[in-house]
Amino acid sequence: MKIIILSRQPQLYSTKRLFEAGEALGHEMLIVDHLKCNIELEKKKPKIYYKGEYLENVDAIIPRIGASVTFYGTAVVRQFEMMKVFSAVESQALVRSRDKLRSLQLLARAGVGMPKTVFTNFTKDVKHVVDTVGGAPVILKLLEGTQGLGVILAESQNAAGSVMEAFNGLEARIIVQEFIEEAGGADIRAFVVDGEVIGAMKRQGKEGEFRSNLHRGGSANIIELTEEEESTALISAKAMGLGVAGVDMLQSKSGPLVLEVNSSPGLEGIEKATGADIAGKIIRYVERNVKK
């Protein structure tokens, strides 16, 4: 098969591993920078022009679209779908996953546990917002934030008010969430491929850090999920329409609480923590669907 990895950075661990796994399984692998693709539209003749030639006879794509270029990256994925090419991450699922508010609405409708959350249109009624999510401390998140950026812990109602006022002044939209103290600065990343949890790790933030992201100095270790945690991860991925997903959860007194469902989860942390060939499993998932 001819498989294209849509990635702007060929040197990234995830991109290299997918490329190597595909080649090891006998496929023709290409890495394409989606921002350098021209989308050509004509009646029943969708085309993609890239570096002097048209991308043709492609069997599948594996999108690795960064959050900052979601709009154009999704347009490229959609164009491949119009060309009858299988995508490991569907364009609509990609869009849903990047909209934090929409994601939480879908997860709530699916009956998934999550921290109490409030989204407002630049409200000044800070007390009501803070009280709604259980009182201070609270977590404030930029809707467009990634990898722990744009996430703030407000220790008091006054601090929350100051942060909200600052973001409102910048016309930056935020959500306010309940702070789960018993999580202890740790979360769980469950990696779901084709309706199955194929690996899970517990990420622990460094001392004094409430965010557990590996990009922010956190550490990761393999973990065996409980039945409830595994079920929550699978329901979450399905609710988002994602065949490949990283589901981030907190362990709380009331059970697993989903923070986010990532449509382009990194492979380095999960592969090193679990020792599993996650990249190979993603290629196998692509193979099964192309054959269908």
C-alpha positions, 0 to 999 in steps of 0.5 A: 500500500501507499501510505502518506503521513501528514506531518510538518516535522519528519524528525519527530519521534511519532512521525519517524516511528510510523514511517519505520513501522509502515516500511517494516510491514512492506508499505510505501511510506511518504511524509508530506507537509500538509501546509505545502499541499495545494488543494485543487477543486473541480467537478468530481476531480479533487486533486492535491498538488505537492512539490511539483507533482500530484499525489495519486494512487494513495491508499491511506493517510495518517494525519499528524496535524498540529493544533495551530494549523487545524484549519488548513490541515483538516482541509487537506484531510478532507480533500484526501477523503474526497479522493476516496483515500482512507484516513486514520483520523477522519476530518470531522473527528479531527475538528471535533477533538480540537474544539475543547468545548464541543468535545466536552459537550459530546462526552457529557452526552455520552455519559462520560465522567468529567470535572465540573466545567463552566464556559461563559461569554466573558462573564463578570460573575466570578463567584457563581462560576467558581461556586458552580465547579465546587469552589477554589482552587479552580483550573482555567484553560484557554480553549486553544491551549495544547501540551499544558500551555494556557492552563492555570491553577487559581488558588482563590476566588480573587485569583480566578477573578484576576485571571478571568479578567485578564483573559476577557481583556484579551478576548480569549475564551476560557473554560473553568474546571473543578480542581481534582486534588486527589489526582495529585498532579497525575493523570492517565493517558489511555491509547485507543486504536480501533476500539481497543485500548492498546496501552496506558501510562500514568503521567506524574507532574514534577514536584510543585507542578499540577500539570502532568504533561511530559513536555513540561517535565513530567514522567510516565510509567506503565499502568494497568487500567481498571475496567471502569477506566478502560470502558471510559476510554473506549466510550470517549474515543467512540463519542468523538468518532476517533479510530486513533485517540489518546484519552486523558483521565484523572483518577478521582474519588468518583471514578475516572474523569476525562480531561481531553481526547487527543486526535494526534497523540504522541507515541514517544511517551506511551511506547517508552512507558509500555514497550509496546509497538504502538506505531505498528498497531496503527499501521495494522489498523490502516491495513484493515480499513483499506482492505474493507 
